[in-house]
Amino acid sequence: MKESQTIIDIDKIFSSIQQEVMEYEKKWRNRPQLIIMSRKLNVALRVKFEMILNYHQAIMLDEQELVFDYLFGIPCLTSLALEEYEFEIR
């Protein structure tokens, strides 16, 4: 896949996340509590939109660090269970 193709795809995915957040807010009349994304999507968003995912928060769980980023003010958790550029809004 060409780099320019990847950038366009990331823009589309970012727009999809934004759209799903708005739909969630409309449906449940509340902000989502969590955005779960694949590691590949997290890295792509960091590269493309370095200013968006620049705030992290980490907690320790059984000697393992759990890192949260923030997107639209919503905590984002990177999941190894999701593949490619998948995400979930919760």
C-alpha positions, -999 to +999 in steps of 0.1 A: +000+000+000+013+034-009+020+060+018-005+084+002-032+057+002-025+050+039-029+087+048-062+088+030-073+057+048-063+071+082-083+103+075-113+081+066-109+060+098-105+092+119-137+105+104-154+072+111-144+073+148-157+109+150-190+099+134-194+069+157-187+090+187-214+115+176-239+086+169-231+071+203-238+105+220-270+109+201-283+074+208-273+072+245-274+109+253-240+105+270-204+106+259-186+073+253-165+061+282-138+044+261-124+041+226-107+008+220-083+006+191-058-017+175-021-010+180-017-004+143-045+023+144-030+039+175+004+042+159-011+055+126-031+082+145+001+092+164+020+096+132-007+114+113-022+135+142+007+138+166-010+166+185-042+145+192-027+115+209+000+134+228-015+131+263-011+097+280-020+083+314-008+050+327-018+027+355-001-004+368-020-037+368-001-067+382+033-053+372+019-045+337+015-009+325-019+000+310-016+032+289-045+054+280-044+080+253-071+106+247-090+113+215-119+139+216-113+139+254-123+103+256-098+077+270-084+054+243-071+019+251-049+000+227-060-036+224-040-065+210-072-084+203-081-059+175-064-062+142-054-039+114-072-005+118-102-017+139-117+003+167-147+001+191-166+029+208-180+020+243 
